[in-house]
């Protein structure tokens, strides 16, 4: 006989089991509901329907990409089909051969992928013509013009259209990858990655071929540090100056990034390819793709391995592997940055300090002294016996030391304006410093009185720590104390430069109606086929026209004209944006102050932005007339000679040439050399002289 406690326990257990069964039954009766739109009745869906999207191996965007890329690739094949009867240029024939071998095969892969996944080959409601708005697609008019062209005219148009077409394919992949959940299928991801790699490699080849078609002597100059090829027109080469001792690394005089050994690169590429193939096979097996999909993946891998040699004509020599270089620089930099003149003195600013030269009657500079004081940028100005130099980098030291500053906060760090006494030009002496929150990228002497200099300082670096310098507030939302969105007005007493200080930091970018500090361009593009323009939270360069009481600012995202009739309190008169500008870099007035020439430093100065197919209004000069205090666009100009992919080239610094009755300007293009241009008629600017050397 069971004890009362046992009987009670059994009873409880029986009740618990009954309760669990009851709860299970109730759970089975719970509906899974999917609401509709506002006011629509909800619908009951199954467990399978509720999780179907999560189990999908591909997304609708993947399908649309494949459907669109088939049409995109087909146009490239159509363009390549025009080549044989219109040109006999070997390089163009080779391009067409590679396109036929690669893109036709890729079309087959994409069709197979769509079929294997039960998707239509064409986007719903859109035929072939409906895809003409895709990135890089040539218009029917452009295709007709290509078909009508012959010989060199055909070669140029073919390459221009095909480069744009390839760039469009890269953009399509980038847009696909930017969407969540796309290219999750390993085969899909591998394919899209290969598209980017192949298209970019072909773009480089085609740019080089297009440059070779130019009859400009600057187009294909030989490379070299001291023995590079040169081209000159309507100028006289007076002197070639090597960097002074102490301003270059003897083991790397060209300050080049280290080259990755070719043998190591090949071994690494082979190892990477093997790893990719193994990983891809494992992912395909794990994902359980249909045999058809696996066949396409294998076909794609074989095609990628064999396309290059099969595509080119038999007599075409094998391409040498593209050289690869390191991507990180060393601690010290020896880049030249700026020139300042006073009488027969010329001072060359440098990231490492500055060098002083005397100009002879023949114009040949002779080195007088070198000042080592690292800190980056090195923009220089001369006023009497004072030299002002910009310092922006966080490694700058108050004592001009070479060791830099490693601590996050340090009293030894210097970022701002250095002031030197150059009365003894052979032994310049640091006599003053002005620390600023964002350092000093450039500066402009606005006014010189009997007692002081007024200087506008432009800092473009990050805001330093508040612990290091009081009042340095970064980009804190809602904090109106931020060091962004202002310029610094600095006063330098001539009798005591050590007492130099910031007088004010006017909010020249504010919205006058609301007072919002970020009142100008907020960053981003201007629509389809436009530049991504930097946010306006500082000026890169300010140029003054004292007799008219105005200044012009190239202020990252805007071109601005200021009223400086009260130099301590500048105010904004007008501002403009330009969809072709990425970064407003420099501003220069013409001789009578009725026009401003702005330059666009697209790519930051370190990229090849003057290649044959780069847009003619990107990385260029733009001319704006000042009409009743307002800026009005008049025209633009860009270096006409194509440069190679190893030549960093874009509009940079320049200077007006004072010739009565004409507007002449000398424009530097980094490794693109210099141009002397006539912009008297800004709608029809033309080059009157130039000098260029081949890439380093």
ABEGO torsion letter per residue (X at the ends): XBBAAAAAAAAAAAAAAAAAAAAAAAAAABBBBBBBBBGBBBBBBBAAAAAAAAABABBAAAAAAAAAAAAAAAAAAAAAAAAAAABABAAAAAAAAAAAAAAAAAAAAAAAAAAAAGBBABBBGBBAAAAAABBGBBBAAAAAAAAABBEAAAAAAAAAAAAAAAAAAAAAAAAAAABBGBGABAAAAAAAAAAAAAAAAAAAAAAAAAAAABABAAAABBBEAAABBBBBBGBBBABBBBBBBGABBAABAAGBBBBBBAAAAAAAAAAAAAAAAAAAAAAAAAAGBBAAAAAAAAAAAAAAAAAAAAABBAABBBBBBBBBBBABBBABBABBABBBBBEABBBBBBAAEBBBBBBBAAGBBBBABBBBBBGEGGBBBBBEABBBBBBABAABBAAGBAAEBABABBAABBBEBBBBBAABAABBBBABBBBBAAEBABBBBABBBAABBBBBBBBABBBBBAAABBGBBBBBBGBAABABGBBBBBBBBAABAAABBBABBBBAABBAAAGBABABBAEEBAEBGBBBBBBBABBABBBBBAAAGBBBBBBGABBBBBBAABAABBBBABBBBBAABABBABBBBBAAGABBBBBBBBGGGABBAABAABBAABGBBBBBBBBGGBBBBAEBBBBABBBBAABBBBBBBBBBBBBBGBBBBBBBAEAAEBBBBBAABAABBBBABBBBBBBX
